[in-house]
Amino acid sequence: MKKNIQAEIIKSLDEINRSIIKLYKSRLLKKTIFGKGFLEWSNEEKNFFKINQEKKLITNDLLYLDKHKNILIRNTKQFLKNKPANSALLWGARGTGKSSLIISVCNELKLNYSFLVVEIKFFQINFLPLILRRLEKEKEKIIIFCDDFSFEFNDEKFILFKNIIEGSLRNNTNIIFYVTSNFRHLVRDNVNSKNNVSNLKDINENITSLSDRFGIWLGFHSFNQKQYNEIVSFYANIFKLKIEDATLQKKAAEWAMLRGSNSGREALNLVKYLMLYE
């Protein structure tokens, strides 16, 4: 009899202990995860963590993107003011400022608005349903920043992301998606070469069915040589690089040929590299 009572007491205490731990974790989660600023998701911890930026990008750091800046700033302000706004797809050549534009716009608007930016990496896509369920409980405005996403045609991740975007936009006006990709429709393989003409229409419609869910498309293209040179000079001034202009332009041309790109990223890489030899 005594053994049965002891067993029941132990069982009850164990249940109480589990309940206390669960309550503690839920309260800790609410206090530490959600706030203002930039967050990232950890698959292992199944939790959000704050991102601390060493240097905060601003839109003035980005050259030759004025039209894109204006569109994204206006759309983001609309969203933060509870007015109709679109999710945005920023696509194009690597290193041309897609991610930097999103980050810089959010950095500037944080000064006057309260909102969250949650960065999701491509390998975390299977956790998106869980992430959204967690975020949908929040009253804050939330920008989900999906960086460098691309899919094989009709794979499971493609279908999952398409369904998530459609459902989230329909059900929650506090969540918006800003996505970057090197591919116009987020699909990276050339399916047209593998299919006969009669299937092309259906295939193309399926490919664009994901990108169509974004009300804003912003295309980014490689800079011409003149623009690239000016961006190199811009970064050289920021870093106070001591070098003759003619020498800098010669180095810029050599660097672009070596790296195979006239992008803003490569302009910054060059200036940082030259700083090593000052």
C-alpha positions, -999 to +999 in steps of 0.1 A: +000+000+000+028+024+010+047+016-022+016+025-043+012+058-025+049+066-029+048+057-066+018+081-070+035+109-051+067+105-073+046+104-105+027+136-094+059+154-085+074+144-118+044+158-137+046+190-116+083+193-124+077+189-161+050+215-160+072+240-142+101+234-167+076+239-197+062+271-181+097+284-174+109+278-210+078+294-225+082+325-203+120+327-210+112+323-247+088+352-247+112+375-228+144+368-247+134+359-283+111+386-293+120+422-292+131+447-319+158+444-345+173+414-364+169+378-354+181+345-368+168+310-364+187+280-350+176+246-362+194+229-333+180+251-306+147+256-323+149+291-311+156+327-322+187+347-314+195+383-319+219+394-346+244+421-336+257+440-367+292+452-364+287+479-389+252+490-398+246+494-435+226+524-447+212+530-481+237+558-489+264+530-489+248+516-521+253+533-554+232+531-586+202+516-568+181+547-562+150+534-579+152+501-560+158+520-527+127+542-532+105+513-541+116+491-511+115+520-486+080+530-497+067+495-496+082+488-462+067+520-448+033+510-461+037+477-444+048+492-410+019+517-412-007+489-415-014+498-451-014+474-481+021+462-490+037+435-511+062+409-504+093+415-526+116+393-547+151+408-553+168+388-581+199+391-602+236+389-604+257+379-574+272+407-553+250+435-567+234+446-535+203+426-531+207+415-495+225+448-486+195+468-498+171+449-476+194+452-446+201+489-451+164+498-456+155+480-424+184+496-405+171+531-414+135+524-407+143+509-373+150+544-361+113+554-365+093+521-365+091+491-342+094+458-361+113+425-364+135+412-392+139+374-391+167+360-413+160+325-427+187+306-445+179+282-474+189+251-455+163+260-428+134+260-452+119+228-437+115+247-404+095+275-419+061+261-409+073+259-373+089+294-375+057+309-388+036+293-361+059+309-335+059+343-352+022+345-359+015+348-322+034+381-321+017+415-326+049+431-340+053+437-377+077+410-390+098+410-422+110+375-430+143+379-449+151+348-470+186+352-484+199+336-515+170+312-522+168+290-553+151+257-561+153+228-585+121+227-605+092+209-587+113+196-558+097+193-524+113+226-511+099+245-541+064+232-534+067+238-497+079+274-501+052+282-526+025+270-503+040+288-473+042+321-491+006+318-504-008+308-470+011+334-450+002+363-472-035+353-471-037+348-433-014+373-415-010+410-424+017+414-398+042+392-418+058+400-451+086+382-471+117+398-486+135+372-506+168+374-526+178+350-554+203+348-583+175+335-604+145+355-618+119+330-608+139+313-580+143+282-602+179+273-610+178+246-637+169+250-673+138+228-676+130+241-711+158+221-727+146+189-712+109+190-723+090+190-756+072+221-768+037+210-758+048+209-722+066+243-721+035+264-713+025+242-683+061+241-671+067+279-674+034+286-656+045+263-627+079+280-625+064+314-623+037+304-599+061+310-570+076+343-582+040+355-590+033+355-553+056+385-549+040+418-557+073+434-562+102+422-585+134+441-584+161+431-609+198+436-601+224+436-629+262+438-631+276+473-632+294+486-663+331+495-661+325+532-654+300+524-626+323+498-611+352+522-611+331+548-593+321+523-567+357+513-561+366+550-556+336+554-533+348+526-510+384+538-512+373+571-498+353+555-470+383+534-460+407+563-465+428+542-488+460+561-498+465+554-535+468+574-567+435+574-587+451+561-619+467+532-600+434+524-583+415+523-616+442+500-631+439+477-600+401+478-603+402+466-640+427+438-631+406+427-601+374+426-621+390+404-648+405+381-622+373+377-602+350+377-633+327+403-619+321+441-619+299+439-588+298+461-558+309+432-536+341+428-557+347+466-555+346+463-517+367+432-517+394+450-538+396+480-515+399+457-484+426+437-502+446+469-510+444+480-474+467+451-466+496+468-484+493+503-469 
